[in-house]
Amino acid sequence: MWASSAGNNRNDHAHVTRVVILLAIATVLGLVIQAVLRPDGYGDGGEYQRAVLEDIISREPLHQGRETCGECHAGILQTHQKDIHFDVQCEDCHGPGAEHVRAHREGPPAEDDPARLMPKEYTLEGCLFCHRRLNSRPADFPQIDPVAHYEFLKVTDPKTRCIECHDPHEPVFLLTRVAEARTHPVIYECVTCHEKRPQKSHHEAPDHPVIFACADCHQEIVGDFAGRRHNFMDCTACHFFHRENEVAGRIFKNGNRRFCLLCHERKSFKDTEQVPAIDSKIHLDEFAELLDLDPVELEADPRACLKCHLKEVHARKLLGR
Amino acid sequence: MGDNTDLNRRRFIQLALAGATGAFVGTLTAFGAPGEKPELRSMQDLSKLEWGFLVDTTRCIGCGSCVRACSAENDVPDSFYRTWVERYEIDKDHEVHVDSPQGAIESFKTDQCEKQRLAKGFFVPKLCNHCRASACTQVCPVGASFHSPDGVVLIDRSRCVGCGYCVQACPYGCRYIDHDIGTADKCTLCYHRLHRDLTTACATACPRQARICGDLRAPDSPLRRVLDQRRYGLLKPEMGTDPKCYYLGLDLEVK
């Protein structure tokens, strides 16, 4: 039995050898086929992948960045960089600028070249992308409910664009020069105590600790103001608080003509029955004649309204100036 | 003496010609077309980089500027998005409402959940995670999806057959089939911009600085600095894809 088993050993190996040979042939054949079919330089980091990467990077960037815009529009960029929209890229509102930049770098573009001008004005919807009131938006981000906002402002046309009143390049402090702002000894920000800006004002929280109100120090002005026609407004409607990231408190005063006209200029979209409205040019000319003033000088005076309408606001002599 | 002068003259002419040619070529380079194609860095240089991305969900206001910028920059076909913003609204019964109307390309128009019912709400921008162990590149039958040496997951359009395996494999839903050209397509991390030392279109466009793209290996890159200081999370870490898109302020409900 042992002998016969040993005698058959050579035959037992035969099928294994055959399989090994077949596998070897298949491997070699496979390698040859791969070598023939595989493109040159294929593989991680090889020339083949390089060609694909070359192709991908050949795409032209469309968004140019604000530095490029500033090469020609330095003035606007400078204004824009000083106000709260400084982090909003030009191209967020105006659209990608590649075509516009190319057209102007090649020389003055033709009148009918669509790339000559960028889309200039943003629709109402455009501003609302960021500023529409949504429950999920961070509460410390400025946002409005357009319906309530227009109701408050007595705006009749719901399609009125934000840029009728707000300058997108300097939306907050447009109407007051920083030089006019005065540092203020006591200004509390909500975030001084709260980690996040609360959604409610402290007046609405019944057990809120007492914090300074304007009347605590400016009793005379606040008392005087209570008897005037604008008394439905908060002091901060005209006297802006400081910017969020400023350490020292600043009060920005707004008594200038353009500020008054935000509400009182006659506009097609405004309800003139509830808010007295004027055509500022005609109005000023009339008064220049009446008071025997130089109309050009009056036109240039930022405080022209206050010449007559100081009584609508509050007594000037109490301002401590 | 005469020979010497001759030689000097010849040498002078040679030098002058070389100089003039150099100046001419130099001028061409300096004042060439502004959008000229940059030179691709060598593979060794590329492999020293590792691009990563960071999204700060606590800063996002859901305005959709990133989506609009991405779609314009990369010519993304309508109804597909390489980046999109999801809104998570969790009501007082702990029910989660998620929506992203048209990828939030026009932001959000209405609230899903009334203010009284809402416990918390936030926005989560999404994009390709450029995973180190990506599922999408593994399943590609023709090797058209690949990792670039600097860690960006890209598609070779000339090889892609548009079978859609990768679209199904990606656990984050970041790929789509571009029916105009019949291949899969996805976020390239604005690879064409990175090579011009620009950041991605979405990070540029974000008005709240909620997105940062940067090199994970550079110790002083803005991305690395934030990652070293803040606590971050990853999307679906249990999938084992080892994503490179980090999220600040990520909620457990975000999938």
Interface residues (C-beta under 8 A of the other chain):
Chain A: D44 G45 Q49 R50 V52 L53 E54 D55 I56 I57 S58 R59 E60 P61 L62 H63 G65 H85 D87 V88 Q89 E91 D92 G95 P96 A98 V101 R102 R105 E125 L128 F129 C130 R132 L134 N135 S136 R137 P138 F141
Chain B: P34 G35 K37 P38 L40 M43 S47 T58 R59 I61 G62 C63 G64 S65 R68 A69 A72 E73 N74 R87 Y88 E89 E106 S107 F108 K109 D111 C113 E114 K115 L118 G121 F122 F123 F146 H147 S148 P149 L154 D156 R157 S158 T188 C190 Y191 H192 R193 H195 R196 L198 A201 T204 A205 P207 R208 Q209
